[in-house]
Amino acid sequence: QVQLVEPGGGLVQPGGSLSRSCSASGIIFCRYHMPWYRQAPGKQRELVARITSNGMTTYADFVKCRFTISGDNAKNTVWLQMNSLKAEDTAVYYCNAAHSVISGMYYWGKGTLVTVSS
């Protein structure tokens, strides 16, 4: 059984930082791309950042230079370090695992709420 476990979200003030983690089990981690998505209230889910199976990273323009994605194959874990947070970063953040070769083979975490507010 595949599981993507994201520990609880959090509340942070504007300008603050928060780190999110996603631990995977039931998959061969190094064969998966690991993106983070988010969905704000009333908006569509959007891609935030992605780390590929070979370690390449990409970011949405709205988080460039503020967020950093990283992964550790030995720990089957991916992290999203979020700095300089803004109110508009408030959303449910979802971890995703997408097979690097087999199209359509992907899994979602349950998502956790990140609230940026003073």
N, C-alpha and C positions, 0 to 999 in steps of 0.2 A: 504494500500500500504506500502510495506516494504521499508525503506530507511536507508542506512548507510552513514552518512555524515562525511566526513573527511575534516576539514579545510585545507587551502592551504599548500603546501609543503614549502621547503626552501632551502637556500644555506648556508652552514656552512663550516668552515675551518677544515682541518684535525686536529683531537684531540679535536674538539669541541663537543657540545651537542645539541640535538634537541628533542623536545617532540611532539609526534603525538597523536591525539585523534580521536575517532570514536564514534559518537553518533547514537544510533539505535532507530528507531520508527517503529511501525507496527508489532512488534514481542513481545513475552513474553520473555524478555531479560534473565531471570534467567534459562530458559530452553535451552539456546544456549551456545555452546562453541564459543569462540571468538578468532580466530587466526589472526595473521598478516602475510601476504605474501609480497614478493617483486619480482620484475622482472627487471633485469639489461638489458641494450641494448644488443641484440643478444643472450640473455640467456633465459632459461626457468624460469617460475615462481617457486619460492621456499618458503617453510615455514620458517618463521623467529622465531616466538614465538607463544605460544598458552596459553590461560587461559580457563580452563574448566568451565562448569556450576556450579561446586562446588568449584571453586577457585584454583584448582591445576594448576601449571604453568610448561611449558616445553619450552626449547630453542634449537635452532639449535646450533651446536658446534661453528659455526663461529661468534656467537654473545654472547655466554656465558660470564658472568661477565662484559659485556659492556652494554647490553640492559636489561630493566626491563619492564615486562608487568603487568598491574594491571587493575582492573575493579571495577565498583560501580553499583550494581543492582538498587539502588535508583535513580541513574542518567542515567541508560541505556547507560553507556559510558565505553569504554575501552581505556587505554592509552598505549603508547609505548614510554618509556624514552630511548633515545639512547645517550650513552656516548662514549667517546674515538673514535669518528667516523673516519673511514678510507675512502680513495678514493674508495675502492672497495665496500663500502656500498652505493654508488650512484645507485639509482634505483627508480622505481615507487613502492610505498608502498601501498598495498591494505588491507583494512579491510574486514574480512569475518565473517559471522555468520552461524554456522552449528548446526542444531538441535541435541540435545544430545541423542535423542531416535530415531527419524525418519530419517533413512538413505536417503541421497539424497536431503534432504530439507536444502538448504543453499542459502545464498545471498552474493553478493559482493558490496563493495563500488566502487566508480569510480576510486580510486587511485590518489595519489598525488606524485609528483616528489620531491625526496630529492637528492640534489647535494652536494657532499663533494669535495671541491676544494679550493686551495689557490689562 
